[in-house]
Amino acid sequence: MSRIGKKPITIPSGVKVAISGTVVTVEGKAKLTLELPPYVAAEVADNQIVVKQTSDVREANAMHGLARSLINNMIIGVTAGFKKELAIVGVGYKATLAGSKLNLSLGYSHPIVYQIPQGVKVTLVENKIVIEGPDKQLVGETAAEIRRFRSPEPYKGKGIRYVDERIVLKEGKSVG
């Protein structure tokens, strides 16, 4: 049995959880739904969510812990939300917001226009892109897609990086 999966999830006040079959719906500041993975079932008992295995198959342990983590992330998302910050480093590199599109100038011959997905809020603070939303997977994937446009290079560190990311710079060519 999964150690993570055994822990019950407490439901904070102001959050509604509905489980119908294999679909879990969590409502708070936002509404999130999840289709439970196979070999797992969830139930609400006295203000707690308990995730249980329904089979003795080998993959059931992994699915047990996964389902518990996904439901816990949904509850955190509808109460506090998730946030990722990206820093733009480089001379002439900049970003602007135009409605639901993020325009990036990253040293290429053309500007990059990124359509911001539904359910994610993007704000610009100086040379930082702040991505917020209730869905942890969507916030992380959006940040990764934006970073992929110009990932940090190893010589000067120019590009888009996570704020807490540390880039180890290489030494350039030596003359001699």
Buried (B, 14 or more C-beta within 10 A) or exposed (E): EBEBBEBEBEBEEEBEBEBEEBEBBBBBEBEBEBEBBEBBBBEBEEEEBBBBBEEEEEEBBBBBBBBBBBBBBBBBBBBEBBEBBBBBBBEEBEBEEEEEEBEBBBEEEEEBEBEBBEEBEBEBEEBEBBBBBBBBEBBBBBBEEBBEBBEBBEEBBBBBBBEEEEBEEEEEEEEE
